[in-house]
Amino acid sequence: MVARRWVDVRLVMPMIAMWTGGLTLVSLFYLPLFDFTRTQVWVWFGAYILYPLIALGLLWTHRKESSLHPTDEPALPEWAKRYLRVQGSLLVMLGLSLLIAPQVMKVLWPWQAGKLMLQLYSVPLLTYGIGSFLSTRQHTWSEIRLGLVSIAVFTGAELVATLFHFHLFDGHPLSIAVWLVWLAGTTGMLAFLSWKAFGMPKAQEQAPVLTQS
């Protein structure tokens, strides 16, 4: 909301479109489960139809800036890109498993969840997995910092909620342990990367030096 350059939010826009649009697509397969006499259902569908359209509209409006990158900022190091590729691979694999094989994942999931919830849960995981790969195509820290923060907020909030509601976790102990280790490790690494991204000097926001690639 406060960014002054398109390059600062360019990574987040496709993630918004994928997350909100994906929730709409999954919901369409379960329409009989929704009670359309409730206001919440109309807000759900209204929001998740409008938000992806806004994100896609902004992407189209700024399409000519899709290959512009700051040149007077520290480059994104290869070690950070390697981590993001690993993170993206794990998130995409988990998201696809929930989307394609929810019945199998119900047995492996750390708490009881239905098919609808697991497939809805696949959407943010796929979104952040693809977003991690998109991050590796950027050239500088400032281009990925908001994306890093968004994923860190997601995993961090999941970790806090997990600890707060730990008594509800009734799955296999190994599944619960993997879930906790994954959330804690990912949140810690993303917090470190976010600190690096915001700590790096960046170009003057009023007149950035950009190059096309």
ABEGO torsion letter per residue (X at the ends): XABABAAAAAAAAAAAAAAAAAAAAAAAAAAAABBAABAAAAAAAAAAAAAAAAAAAAAAAAAAAAABBBAABBBBBAAAAAAAAAAAAAAAAAAAAAAABAAAAAAABABBBBAAAAAAAAAAAAAAAAAAAAAAABABAAAAAAAAAAAAAAAAAAAAAAAAAAAABABBAAAAAAAAAAAAAAAAAAAAAAAAAAABBBBBAABBBBBBX
